Amino acid sequence: MEVHHTSLRAKRSNLYNISMRHSYVYILINETNTVLYIGVTNNLIKRIYQHKMKLASGFTSKYNVNKLIYYEIYEDITEAIKREKQLKGGSRKKKIDLIIKSNPNFTDLYQEIASS
């Protein structure tokens, strides 16, 4: 499992150079920071755009969960899926603690990754 524990700023600056063979585990939250969603994708920018535009019906569109607050980069989709399941199985407190370590203000990271 390759988890990049670099700062989010370093991750964002390198996102443009990452090939499509990479996978991402990401956490979204709603505007009031009360509802979390964890997902996995091989195209982070496109997937977050889909969430923001409500292009797929489901949980995130129903609860307006579209603020990207955390993500991890993996070279192997299998490892990314394992991590997604691990995060989903963890407590809410562990998820919030993980987010606070790298994004204490719960800043939406989408614009930064989309413009890099």
C-alpha positions in Angstrom: 0.0 0.0 0.0 1.4 3.3 -1.0 -0.1 6.2 0.9 1.4 9.6 0.3 1.6 11.4 3.6 2.9 14.6 2.2 1.1 17.8 2.9 -2.1 18.5 1.1 -0.4 21.4 -0.6 2.3 19.1 -2.0 -0.4 16.6 -3.0 -2.4 19.4 -4.8 0.7 20.7 -6.6 1.6 17.2 -7.9 -2.0 16.2 -8.8 -1.6 17.6 -12.3 1.4 15.4 -13.0 -0.2 12.2 -11.7 -1.2 9.7 -14.4 -4.6 8.2 -14.6 -3.3 4.9 -13.3 -3.4 6.3 -9.8 -6.4 5.9 -7.5 -7.8 8.2 -4.9 -9.7 7.7 -1.7 -11.5 10.9 -0.8 -13.8 12.4 1.9 -16.6 14.8 1.2 -18.6 16.7 3.6 -21.7 18.9 3.4 -21.7 22.7 3.9 -22.7 22.5 7.6 -19.9 19.9 8.2 -22.3 17.3 9.5 -22.5 14.6 6.9 -19.5 12.7 5.6 -19.0 10.6 2.5 -16.0 8.4 1.6 -15.4 7.3 -2.0 -12.7 5.9 -4.3 -12.0 6.9 -7.9 -9.3 6.9 -10.6 -10.1 10.5 -11.6 -10.5 12.8 -8.6 -11.2 16.0 -10.4 -13.9 14.5 -12.6 -15.5 12.6 -9.7 -15.7 15.6 -7.4 -17.1 17.6 -10.3 -19.8 15.0 -10.7 -20.7 15.2 -7.0 -20.8 19.0 -7.1 -23.1 19.0 -10.2 -25.2 16.3 -8.8 -24.8 14.3 -12.0 -25.6 11.0 -10.2 -28.5 10.5 -7.9 -27.8 9.0 -4.6 -26.5 9.8 -1.1 -24.2 12.7 -1.9 -26.9 14.4 -4.1 -29.7 13.8 -1.6 -27.7 15.2 1.4 -25.8 17.9 -0.6 -22.4 16.3 0.2 -19.9 17.9 -2.2 -17.1 19.6 -0.4 -13.8 17.8 -0.9 -11.9 18.0 2.4 -9.5 15.1 2.3 -7.9 12.7 -0.2 -5.1 10.1 -0.4 -3.3 8.9 -3.5 -2.6 5.2 -4.4 -0.9 3.5 -7.2 -2.9 0.3 -6.8 -6.7 0.4 -7.0 -6.9 -2.7 -4.7 -5.1 -0.8 -2.0 -7.3 2.2 -2.5 -10.4 0.1 -2.1 -9.0 -1.5 1.1 -8.3 1.9 2.5 -11.8 3.1 1.6 -13.3 0.2 3.4 -11.0 0.8 6.4 -12.1 4.4 6.6 -15.8 3.6 6.2 -15.5 1.1 9.0 -13.8 3.5 11.4 -15.5 5.8 13.9 -16.6 9.3 13.0 -14.1 10.6 15.5 -11.2 8.9 13.7 -12.4 10.3 10.4 -12.6 13.8 11.8 -9.2 13.5 13.5 -7.7 12.4 10.2 -9.2 15.4 8.3 -8.1 17.9 11.0 -4.5 16.8 10.8 -4.2 18.0 7.2 -7.2 20.3 6.7 -8.2 21.8 10.1 -10.4 24.4 8.6 -12.3 21.9 6.5 -11.4 24.0 3.4 -12.9 22.7 0.1 -9.9 21.5 -1.9 -11.7 21.1 -5.2 -10.8 24.5 -6.7 -7.1 24.0 -5.8 -6.9 20.5 -7.5 -9.0 21.6 -10.5 -6.8 24.6 -11.2 -3.5 22.8 -10.7 
